[in-house]
């Protein structure tokens, strides 16, 4: 998680996107803890996939905003 957050700060200098990703991870971890779900291997893969999708969405959104603001 910290590697992804650091990568986004270094490469894209997007503090807001990194904070939203961190908030997403905290909420996801809290929901898993509150429900009492025991993570299986497929559950761990799903958590990692959802974090990866969040990173991809943030990068696409901010790249698109950067392109629109440059025009």
C-alpha positions in Angstrom: 0.0 0.0 0.0 2.7 2.4 0.9 4.7 1.6 -2.3 1.7 2.4 -4.4 1.1 5.6 -2.5 4.7 6.7 -2.8 4.7 5.8 -6.5 1.7 8.0 -7.2 3.3 10.9 -5.2 6.6 10.6 -7.0 5.4 10.0 -10.6 2.1 12.0 -10.7 2.5 14.4 -7.7 -1.1 13.8 -6.9 -1.6 14.3 -3.2 -5.4 14.2 -3.4 -5.4 11.0 -5.4 -3.0 9.3 -2.9 -5.2 10.4 0.0 -8.3 9.1 -1.6 -6.6 5.8 -2.2 -5.4 5.7 1.4 -9.0 6.5 2.6 -10.3 3.7 0.3 -7.9 1.2 1.9 -8.8 2.3 5.4 -12.6 2.0 4.7 -12.1 -1.4 3.1 -10.0 -2.7 6.0 -12.6 -1.4 8.5 -15.5 -3.0 6.7 -13.6 -6.4 6.5 -12.9 -6.1 10.3 -16.4 -5.1 11.2 -18.0 -7.9 9.3 -15.6 -10.4 10.7 -14.7 -11.8 7.3 -11.8 -14.2 7.3 -9.8 -13.5 4.2 -9.1 -16.5 2.0 -6.7 -16.5 -0.9 -9.4 -15.4 -3.3 -10.5 -12.6 -0.8 -6.9 -11.3 -0.6 -6.7 -11.3 -4.4 -10.0 -9.4 -4.6 -8.7 -6.7 -2.1 -5.5 -6.3 -4.2 -7.5 -6.1 -7.4 -9.8 -3.4 -6.0 -6.8 -1.4 -4.8 -5.2 -1.7 -8.3 -8.4 -0.6 -9.9 -8.6 2.4 -7.6 -5.0 3.4 -8.6 -5.8 3.0 -12.3 -9.0 5.1 -12.0 -7.2 7.8 -10.1 -4.4 8.0 -12.7 -6.8 8.0 -15.6 -8.9 10.8 -14.0 -6.0 13.0 -13.2 -4.3 12.5 -16.5 -7.5 13.4 -18.3 -7.9 16.5 -16.1 -4.3 17.6 -16.8 -4.9 17.2 -20.6 -8.1 19.3 -20.4 -6.5 22.0 -18.3 -3.6 22.3 -20.7 -5.8 23.1 -23.7 
